[in-house]
Each structure stands twice: as structure tokens, then as C-alpha cells.
Amino acid sequence: MAQSTLFVRDVPSVVESETGWVEKYPRKRWQRWLVRVGAALPFAAIAVWYHLASGGDWSGTPNGELAARVGSLDWSGQSLEAIGALYPFLTSLTAALIPGGALGLGLAGSLVAGVLLQLVIKAIKRRAFRVDNAVALFTALAATPLFAYVATTNYEATMGLALFCHGMIDLRRFVSSANTQAGFRAGVLFACSALSDSTGLLAAPAAAAAGVFLFPSRLKSRGANVMVVLFPTVAMLGSLALLGTVFGAGPFALFGSDPGWDPALVSAFVASMQTPSGWAFLAPAAVLLVSGLVLGFRWASLTSVIITALILLAYFLAVTPVGTAGNAYAMQLIVAIAITPAFPRGWRRHVVTATGVLLFAIGWISAFSRTTLISWVEVLTAGGLS
């Protein structure tokens, strides 16, 4: 008698590992930390240089504001407002434990950036990227003033980006290689990103979009993939909103401030579209969109547009904090590295390399078209750009 089953199994077309274990890179723990520290050292040197050049004045930077906010918190407060002042919780709590004020946060952010870059190197190695593609995309992410600015002056954003990066790498392993454990881990990482930086609230929706467009190992699993990725973030945000509502403080009490549509910010963005700064903000999404269409990934290429739209929405709702220059750029590079095919052939290989080169150029041009970054570079160069 033939054996019957209640469900017809959707057998994955690609399996990352028959044993469920994938070799780490570098293989030994001390080697991985050597890569992380080595990648962090240039950013740490920039943070120290900025501290010395500014005379210890970090005012106007996200780290300066975070250090001041954490230093002024009433840790004995038990109201929802006092708890809401901690948002984003992960970075506020860890910032309170990091000595050295804004400089300490800059050094911590540099180390987190080193961990992020080691994760990218590991993902590139596991997927066996072609050398020219790997160098172009990695350089576009790591070797621009935009990333250096975020890593050294914005501990919150760097932590959020690192968690988003780890989540995106695991998301691809989950969707395209049937690694279920990586999928659940990705969902938790995106939720942690939302608890680390308010811009991280965009991580789960952006990842869900990428997950829909990636080629799935299980053909009928697109809807389930989205649920796995979104559930931890939605559950966490819903719980916080419900808690605030139950205690009569409102659904946004534990998020620090209420979002609200700001026409002035909309007008400022429209005006910026007539300047190099505005075009530089939209340029990465345009480049990735065109590259995706040329390579034949028309739906996956929409991910960059979705990320840009989400960041703009957060900006118009006054959710995005000060000093987020570079966040959109870094998020789009991370997504591009996660979804780029590892073995493009012929002319497609050159398109991927050209995309990385263009994004690298955009990263440098953007740095010198934004007032925030120009001010930062002027301090580093002792006013040499003024």
C-alpha cells in the first residue's frame, strides 16, 4: 500500500548544505576578529582625528546628541515617557555603558563597522563572487566618505546597518538556499535593527520587498518568506504601541516622539531636487534600477526604489533623525551585494563591475554636495574646504 501524507512537500531546488553547517570565513575565530579590527582601524583613526581637530566638540553630530541625551536621562524614572526617551533602546542602553562620551561612541561605531565589513567579505567569499565584481561592490560600500561619516559620527545608524546587513545575508540564505534557521535569524535581526536606529524601522519592509523579488528555493514560499521576515518586527512594534495605548500615553509613547507629516520637510526636499545634493540622493536608486533592468532582474531592481521611497517617507514624517546622510546609500549597497548574482557571464559581468564603479563615484560626489558632510570634512581638514 502506497504511503500517504497530509501535505505535499515543496522540495527546495537549491540547498545550501546537506548537513546544515556552512564553513565560516575566515575559518578561525581569531582570524575573523583580526579582519574586523583591521577593517575598523581606519574609521577609529578618523574618529580620533576628528576629536582632536574639533577640540573634543562633537556638537551637531549624531554621536554628540546621543551622548548628551543618554547623559541627561533620568534612570530612576518609571513613567512611559521616561522609557520612551530611551528609544532606540539597544543603542541607548549600550551607549550608556560605553565610556568616553561621543569619542567612545565613535570608536564603538568604528568597531561595529568593522564587523559589518567582515560580514560582507564572508558573504562575498561564500558566494564566490568574481574578483572584479567583488572589489567594485565592496569598495563602493567601504571606501567612500559617506560610509566613513556614518561609522565615525553615528553609532545608532552604524549598529542598525550592521544588523540590517547580517539580516540581508541571512535572508538570501533563507530564500534562495532553503536555510530555515537563517530565515528566523534574519527576522530577529531586522527587529533588532529597528530597536537600534529609527531608520532601522525600514529594514523589515525593505527586506520583505527583497525577499519577494529574490528567486526562491521553494517556489511556493514567497508569502511565507515575507511573514517570517516581517513577524518579529511587526510583533515588537505592535507590542510597544499596545503597551503605550493601554496605559493611556498613546501608541507612539515608547518611540520617543509622535510621527507627523511635515510639509516644510516636503518643500525642502522638492527644493533640493534643483541642487546636486538632491540628485545625488536619488542617483544610487536610479543606477541600481537601470542595472537591474539591463541584467534582467526587473522586479529585484525595484528594491532600491522601495528603500529610497521608505527613507523619504520616514523623513517627511520626521522619523529620520539628524545626520542620516549616507544611510540610504549604505542600505542600497548592502541590498545590492545581497541580491547580485555571483556568476554573471559575458557582458553582464562588466555591467556589475560598472555599477560598482558608478556607485563609488556617486558616494564621493554625494559627500561633497551635502552640507553635513562638508562640515565634517572641513573639521578633519582644519577648514581646508572652506
N, C-alpha and C positions, 0 to 999 in steps of 0.2 A: 504494500500500500504506500503510495507516494506521501511524503511528509508535507503537511500543510502549515502555513504560517499566517498569522493575523495581518502582517504588514509586508508589503513588497519592499525590500531594501533597495535604496538608491545607492548602488555601488559606486564609490568615487573613481573617477577616471585617472586621477593623479594622487599618489600617496607620498608624503614627504619622507617617511621612513617606516619600514615594516616593523621595526622594534619600538617606534615611538620616541627614539632618542636620536638627536642630531648633534654632531660634534661641535663644540664651541670653538670660537675663534677670537683671539689666539687660544690654543688648547689649554694652557696652564693659567691659573688664576693670577699669578704674579705678572705674567706676560700681559694679561688683559689690563691690569692696573697700570702697568708700565705705559701701555698705549694711551690709557685715559689721562694719566698725569702728563705724559708728553704732549697730548693734544691740548691740555688745559693750560700749560705753562705760558704760551704766547698771550692768552687772554689775561692770565694772572699778572703778567708783566705790564700789560696795558692798564689794568685796574690800578696797580701801584703807581705807574707813571701818571695817570690822571689824578690820583690822590695827591701826589707831590706837586704836580703842575697847578692844581687848583687850590693849594694850601689847605687841603682837607675839606674844602667846601663842595659838598655833593648836592646842594640845593638845586632844585629844578630837574633832578634825575629821579627815576622811579625808586632806586635804592635809598636815596636820601629821604624820600617821602615815606617809604616803608619803615626805615629805621626810626623816623620821628613818630610815626603812628604807633608802632609797637612799643616804643619807649613811653608813650603817653597813655597806654591802655590801663584801665582800672581792672586789675586781675582779681580783685575781690568782688566785682560786680556780678550779680546773679540775674539781671534782667535780660530779656531777649535782645534789647538794644545793645547791651554790653557784649553779648555773644556775637551779635551781628557785626559788631565793629571788628571782629577777628577775621571776617571773610576777606579773602580766601583763606580758609582755615589751615591747610597744610603748610603754606609758606609763612603765614603769620606765626604759627606755633614754632616752626623750625627757625625762623628769623629771630625769635625771642631767645633762642638758645645759642645763636651764633655770636661770638664776641667781635668787637672791632667796629661796630656801627655799620655805616654804609660801605666802608672799605672791606669789612669782613663779609658783607653780603656780595660784594663784587668778586672776592676771591672764591666764595662758595659757588656763585653763579658760574665762574670760570671752570671749576671742577665739574659741575653739572654739565656744562657744555662739552667738556672732555668725554664724559660718559656718553652723551648724545652722539658725538662723532665716532666713538668706538662702536656704538650700536649700528651706525650707518656702515662703517667698514665691515662689520660682521655680516650684515645683510648683503652687501655687495659681494663679499667673498663666498657666501653660501650659494648665491645665485649665479656665481661665475660670470659676472659682467665682463664684457670685452674691455681691455685696458683703456682704450681711448674714451669709451663711454663712461667708465667708472671715474676716470680722472676729471673729465669735463663736468659731470654732475656733482661730484664731491667738492671740487674746487669752487663751483658756483655757490655751494652752501657755506663752506667753511672759510673761504678766503676773501670775504667781502666786508667792508666796513659796517654794513647792516647787521650781520651776524655778530661781529665783534662788539658793536654798540649794545645789542641786546644782552650778550653774555656778560658784559662787564658792568652794566648800569641797571639791569632789570632782572633781579633774582626771580621774581614771580613768573615773568614770561619765560625765562630760561627753563625753570622747573616744569612749567606747563608744556613747553615744546619738547622737552626730553621725554616726558610721559606720553605725549602725543606721538612722538617718533617711535617709541617702543611699541605703542599700541598699533600703529600703522604696519610695522614689520610683522607683528603677530597676526594682524588682520589678514594680510596677504597669505600667511602660512595657513590660516584657518580656512579662508575662502578657496584658495587655489590649490592647496596641498592637503586638505582634509585633516588638519591638525586641530581637533576639537578643544584640547586643552589651551592652545594658543588663542582660540576664539574667546573663551571665557576670560582668559587673562587680558585680552585686548579690551573687552568691555569694562573691566575693573580699572584698567589703566586710563581709559578715556574719562571715567568718573573721577579718578584722582586728578587728572588734568584740570577738570572743572573746579576742583577744590584747591588748586594751586594758583590759578590765574583766571580772572573773569573772562579773558579771551578764550580760555580753555572750555568755556561753555559751548563753543562752536565745534569742539573736537569731535564729539559723538555724532552730530548731524553730518559733518564733513566726512567722517569715516564711514557712516552709513551710506552716503552717496557713493563713495569709492567702492564700498563692498558690493553695492548693486551693480556697478559697472564692470568690476573685475570678472574674469571668466571663472565660473565656479567649478570646483572639482566634482561636486554633486549638482547635477543640472537643475534639480527641482528645489534647491535650497536657498534661493535668493531671499525670500521673505523671512525664513528662519535666521539667516545670517544677519539681517538688519535687526531683528528682535534681540539677538544675542548681544550685538554691539550697543544698542540703544538702552536696553533694560537697566543696567546698573546706574547710568547717568539719570535716566528718567525717574527711577525709583528714589535715588538720592535727592534730586531736586524736588520731587513731589513730596517727599517726607519733610524736607525743610520748610516748604511752602505750607504744608498742612499744619506743622507744628506752630508756625507763626500765626496762622489763621485761628487755630484752636485757642491760643492764648490772647487773641484779640489785638495782636500787633500788626496784622496784615500778612499776606503771603510772601512779601519781599523783606520782612523784618530781619531775617537771618542772612540776607545777601548784602547788607551794608547800606544800600540805598534803593529807592524805587526807580525802575526804568521809566523813561518818559520820552516821547517823541520831541525832539528839539529842532524846530525849524531853522534856528540860527546855524546849527551844525550842518544841516542840509544845504543851506545857502553857501556856507563856507566851502563845502565840497564841490558844489557846482562852480563856484568861482575858481577853485583850484584846478579845474579841468582846462583852464586857459593858461596854465603855467606848467613848466617841466615837472614839478612835483606831482601834479595830478596825473599826468601821462605816465610818469614812472611808476605810480601806484598800480595802474591798470596794465602796464606792459607785461609783467610776468604771466598774468592770466591769458593775455592775448597770444603770447608766444607759445604757451603750453597748449592752448586751444588749437592754434594753427598746426602745431607739430603733431598733436593727436589726430587731427583730421588727415594730415598728409600720411601718417603711419597707418591709417585705417582704424584707429581706436576712437571713433566719433563720439561714442557715449562716454567712455572713460575721460575724454578730453574735457567734458563738461564739469568735471570735479573742480578744476581750477576756477571756473566761473562761479560755481556754487560757493567755494571758500571765500572768494572776493565779495560776493553778494552778502554772505553771512557777516563778514567783518564790517562791511559798510552798514548793515542793519544794526549791529551792536554799537557802532559809532553814532548813528543817528538817534539811538535810544539812550545815549550817554552811559552805556555799559562799559565800553572800552576805556581803560584808564589812560592816564598821561604816559607818554613815552613808549607807545606801542609801535613806533616806526620799526619796520623790519619783521614784525610778527607774521604779517600776511605773506611776505616774501619767503620766510623760512618755512612756514606751513606748506606752501605750494611746492617748494623744493623737496620737502620730505615726502609729500604725496607722489611727486613725480618719480623719485627714486624707488618708492614702494611699488608703483604700478608699471614702470617702464619694463618692457620685455628684455630679458637678459641676453638674448641671442638674435638681435636684428641682423639681417643679412643685406649685402649689397649696398644700395643707396640709402636704405633705411638706417643702417649703422651710422652713416655720415649725418643723417638728419638728427639722430640722437645726440651726437657729438656737437653739431652746430647749435642745437637747442641749449646744451650746457654752456657753450661759449657765449651765446646771446644773453642768457640769464646772468652769467658772470659779469658781463658788461653792464647790464641793467642794474645789478647790485651796486656797482661802483658809481654809475651815473646817479642813481637814486640817492646815494649817500651825500652827494654834493648839490642836491636840489631840495633838501629838507632842512628847515631852519634848526630843528632839534639836533640833527647830526652835525650840521655845520658848526654849531656852538660847541658841541662835544669835541670835534676835531680841532677847533680853534684853541681850546684849552690844552689839548695834547701838544699842539704845535706852538704854544705860547703866543697865540694870536697871529700866527703866520698867515692865516687865510683872510684876516680882516682887511 
